[in-house]
Amino acid sequence: MKKVFIVLFGGLLFSNINAQNNEWEDPTIYERNKFQGHVDFIAYENDQQARVDDFSESPYFLSLNGTWKFDLVNTPAERPTDFYEVDLDDSKWSDIKVPSNWELEGFG
C-alpha cells in the first residue's frame, strides 16, 4: 500500500510540473517584453519652452489620449496575433476612451 501511495503521489507531482505549458503561468518568466528602467524627460526646441515645461507645447510630444479600438477575448489563444498589421480589420472591435480603465468602460 505504501508503494502504491508513493507512486500515485509521484505521478501527481510530476503531472502538475509538466502541466505548466503557458508562459503566463510560469513563475520563472517575469521579464518578457519589458523595457529597461529609464528617466522620463522630453526635449524642447529652445530654452524658453523648457523653462515653461509644458510637454504639450513640444513638437516632440505626442499625446495618446483619445478613442482607441479595443478587443477583449476570453482566452489568450483567441487574441489576434496580427494586431500590429496596418490593414487589420478592427471593424468589430469596440471603442474605448484613453486614458481610462477598460473595466470602467464596460469590459470585464
Secondary structure, 3 states (H helix, E strand, C coil): CHHHHHHHHHHHHHHHHHCCCCHHHCCCCCCCCCCCCCCCCCCCCCHHHHHHCCHHHCCCCCCCCEEEEECCCCCHHHCCCCCCCCCCCCCCCEEEEECCCCCCCCCC
